[in-house]
Every structure is written in C-alpha cells, then in structure tokens.
Amino acid sequence: MTLRVRLGDLRDHPLGVTEAGFRAELTQQDAFARGRGPFPGDAGSGRSERELFVTAPDDEVLAVAAITGVREYDDELVVDGDLVVDHERVGTRLLIRTEAENVFSCADEESAWAGSVERARWVYVRALVKVATVKTASYDRRIAGADPAADPEVTLATADETMQAVPRYVMIHRSGKLRLGGPYADTADWDGHVEPWTDHGYVDCLRLDDVLGTSGDLDIDVLRPLTSRVAAAELLESMGWDKVIRRFVDARTTAR
C-alpha cells in the first residue's frame, strides 16, 4: 500500500519550507518537502504504509519517498521519509484514481503498477534514456579529456568516433531489467541472434538505429535530448506504443 498526497493551493508552510501547495516546475526535493505535510488526517491511517507519493492536482507523481515515520503535528499529519530520486513512478499518473476531496489517500499502487501498460512504456523509456546517456557521456568524456592545444576539429571528430562504438542497443528482460550492448550491438538483425538471450529471459531489444531511423553514424545533437525521460517518451510515443512495447507485453502475458 502507498500513501498518496495531492498538492493543492499555495499557502504558508509551518515546517521551515517557504510555502506549501502545488507550483509548476517543482523539483523532486521541493515536491517532497511540500508533500510530507502537515495536512489534515489521522496519523494511524498512514503508519502502515511504506511509500509516499506526492502528486500534482491532476495526480501526476512529482516525488516518491520511502516512509520512515508518520506523526502528529498540531492535530494534523506529517510524514518523515527519504526521497527516492528518479523513482520510476515520477512523471507517471496514479493508476488507482480517486475523486475524494481529502488531500491524502491510501491504495495498492505497487500491485497496479506491476502489471500495467504504463510500466511497460516506462521500461522502454528507461532503456532509451540509458543508452543515450551512455553515448553522450562517452562523447563528453573524450571532449573533457582532450589536449587543450589540439585542433578543435580533430577533438570533435575523435569524440564523435568514440561515441559511435558500442553499445547501440539495450536488451530488455521480462522483469524489466536492462542490459546494454553485447556481442551483437552493431548487428541489424536482432532476431537472428536472439537465441542466447531468450534463454535468460530477455524478450526484446531497443536499438538506436531503429528508434532514430538510421544505420549510419549517430548525431550527438540528436542523442543529447534523449537523455531526458520526457523527450525519450515523446519519441517512442510518436512511433506508436502498441508497436514499441508489443514483445514485452506479449512475453509477460505468455509467462502468466
């Protein structure tokens, strides 16, 4: 079960935070600081929960924290916990919705998420972000480590060459686990080499060449935006989620 707190109208905050309530562009830390309370409620109703989900008014998850305690504060409720940075639910919406007016509610979000299409989409978004991040990081390291006296064009060309190397794909396990690269990273036909990996539960492969529609050199200016979950999700959504996540969903359905 999870404790869900919906941020509302802006107001003064009594716990050392400048203000409480929802504001656009909140960081995860800010959302957690505002969402931990105090707010009206019975402390006993939240003491058995393990996670705190802080959401916007439209139920988009802004921050997730592991709950370490729930206590009373001036007849209201305060949640203590540790922020889980970049939790997989950040940026998604609650799956178990409620129209209740109260600022907090409890529901089994964990079970709902485990078998959801929303989670399947997230796995592929995470895969794309992961490989794009590795690629751009290799490029940036080469630039940062270059001889300042070297020809800038040579430095850029060397960094670009380094970035073209493996990995160019991410293998996706039935459980959602990801594996970068591998011996067939530059091989166009994933299906022709799938046997060794299906034996270990891998059911799909997200290839940069397929996503970007190229079989040649990768462009750093194209890859860099894909280190953002928002940009990665938009690109995959434009390809059609039913096509992108099909193997993963089919494999999980068969397994059941």
PEFEN-V410684 format. One record per residue. RES is the residue in one small letter. SS is DSSP state (@ for helix, = for strand, . for the rest). OMEGA is omega as a letter, one per 30 degrees, with the letter a starting at -180 (NA if undefined). D_LAST is the distance of its C-alpha to the last C-alpha in whole Angstrom. Layout:
<<RES | SS | OMEGA | D_LAST> <RES | SS | OMEGA | D_LAST>>
This chain:
<<m | . | l | 23> <t | = | l | 25> <l | = | a | 29> <r | = | l | 29> <v | = | a | 33> <r | = | l | 34> <l | . | a | 37> <g | . | a | 40> <d | . | l | 44> <l | . | l | 46> <r | = | l | 48> <d | . | a | 50> <h | . | a | 48> <p | . | a | 49> <l | . | l | 47> <g | . | l | 49> <v | . | a | 47> <t | . | a | 49> <e | . | l | 47> <a | = | l | 44> <g | . | a | 42> <f | . | l | 40> <r | . | l | 42> <a | . | l | 41> <e | . | l | 40> <l | . | l | 39> <t | . | l | 38> <q | @ | l | 35> <q | @ | l | 38> <d | @ | a | 40> <a | @ | l | 37> <f | @ | a | 36> <a | @ | l | 40> <r | @ | a | 40> <g | @ | a | 37> <r | . | l | 38> <g | = | g | 40> <p | = | l | 42> <f | = | a | 41> <p | . | l | 42> <g | . | l | 39> <d | . | a | 39> <a | @ | a | 38> <g | @ | a | 37> <s | @ | a | 34> <g | . | a | 33> <r | . | a | 33> <s | . | a | 30> <e | . | a | 28> <r | . | a | 27> <e | = | l | 27> <l | = | l | 30> <f | = | l | 29> <v | = | a | 32> <t | = | l | 32> <a | . | l | 34> <p | . | l | 35> <d | . | l | 33> <d | . | l | 30> <e | = | a | 29> <v | = | a | 29> <l | = | a | 32> <a | = | l | 31> <v | = | l | 29> <a | = | l | 31> <a | = | a | 30> <i | = | l | 32> <t | = | l | 34> <g | = | l | 36> <v | = | a | 37> <r | = | l | 41> <e | = | l | 43> <y | = | a | 46> <d | . | l | 49> <d | . | l | 47> <e | = | a | 44> <l | = | l | 40> <v | = | l | 40> <v | = | l | 37> <d | = | a | 37> <g | = | a | 35> <d | = | l | 34> <l | = | l | 33> <v | . | a | 30> <v | . | l | 31> <d | . | l | 29> <h | . | a | 26> <e | . | l | 23> <r | . | l | 24> <v | . | a | 27> <g | . | l | 28> <t | . | l | 25> <r | = | l | 25> <l | . | a | 24> <l | . | l | 21> <i | . | a | 22> <r | . | l | 26> <t | . | l | 29> <e | . | a | 32> <a | . | a | 34> <e | . | a | 37> <n | . | a | 37> <v | . | a | 36> <f | = | l | 34> <s | = | l | 31> <c | = | l | 28> <a | = | a | 24> <d | . | a | 20> <e | @ | a | 20> <e | @ | a | 18> <s | @ | l | 15> <a | @ | a | 16> <w | @ | a | 16> <a | @ | a | 13> <g | . | a | 11> <s | . | l | 14> <v | @ | l | 15> <e | @ | l | 18> <r | @ | l | 16> <a | @ | l | 15> <r | @ | a | 19> <w | @ | l | 20> <v | @ | a | 19> <y | @ | l | 21> <v | @ | l | 24> <r | @ | l | 24> <a | @ | a | 24> <l | @ | l | 26> <v | @ | a | 28> <k | @ | a | 28> <v | @ | l | 29> <a | @ | l | 32> <t | @ | l | 33> <v | @ | a | 33> <k | @ | a | 35> <t | @ | l | 38> <a | @ | l | 38> <s | @ | l | 39> <y | @ | a | 42> <d | @ | l | 43> <r | @ | l | 44> <r | @ | l | 46> <i | @ | a | 48> <a | @ | a | 48> <g | . | a | 50> <a | . | l | 52> <d | . | a | 56> <p | . | a | 57> <a | . | a | 60> <a | . | l | 58> <d | . | a | 58> <p | @ | l | 55> <e | @ | l | 54> <v | @ | l | 54> <t | @ | l | 52> <l | @ | l | 49> <a | @ | l | 49> <t | @ | l | 48> <a | @ | l | 46> <d | @ | l | 44> <e | @ | l | 44> <t | @ | a | 42> <m | @ | a | 40> <q | @ | a | 39> <a | . | l | 38> <v | . | g | 34> <p | . | l | 31> <r | . | l | 31> <y | = | l | 27> <v | = | l | 24> <m | = | a | 21> <i | = | a | 18> <h | = | l | 15> <r | . | a | 11> <s | . | a | 12> <g | . | l | 15> <k | . | a | 18> <l | = | l | 21> <r | = | a | 23> <l | = | l | 26> <g | . | a | 28> <g | . | a | 28> <p | . | a | 30> <y | . | a | 29> <a | . | a | 30> <d | . | l | 33> <t | . | a | 31> <a | . | a | 31> <d | . | l | 28> <w | . | a | 25> <d | @ | a | 23> <g | @ | a | 26> <h | @ | a | 25> <v | . | a | 21> <e | @ | a | 21> <p | @ | a | 22> <w | @ | l | 20> <t | @ | l | 16> <d | . | a | 17> <h | . | l | 17> <g | . | l | 14> <y | = | a | 16> <v | = | a | 14> <d | = | a | 17> <c | = | l | 21> <l | = | a | 23> <r | = | l | 27> <l | @ | a | 30> <d | @ | l | 32> <d | @ | a | 29> <v | @ | a | 29> <l | @ | l | 33> <g | . | a | 34> <t | . | l | 36> <s | . | a | 36> <g | . | a | 39> <d | . | l | 40> <l | . | a | 38> <d | . | a | 40> <i | @ | a | 41> <d | @ | l | 41> <v | @ | a | 38> <l | @ | a | 36> <r | @ | l | 38> <p | @ | a | 36> <l | @ | l | 33> <t | @ | l | 33> <s | . | l | 33> <r | @ | a | 29> <v | @ | a | 31> <a | @ | l | 32> <a | @ | l | 29> <a | @ | a | 27> <e | @ | a | 30> <l | @ | a | 30> <l | @ | l | 26> <e | @ | l | 26> <s | @ | l | 29> <m | @ | a | 27> <g | . | a | 25> <w | @ | a | 22> <d | @ | l | 20> <k | @ | a | 21> <v | @ | a | 21> <i | . | a | 17> <r | @ | a | 16> <r | @ | a | 14> <f | @ | l | 13> <v | @ | l | 11> <d | @ | a | 10> <a | @ | a | 9> <r | @ | l | 6> <t | @ | l | 5> <t | @ | a | 5> <a | @ | a | 4> <r | . | NA | 0>>
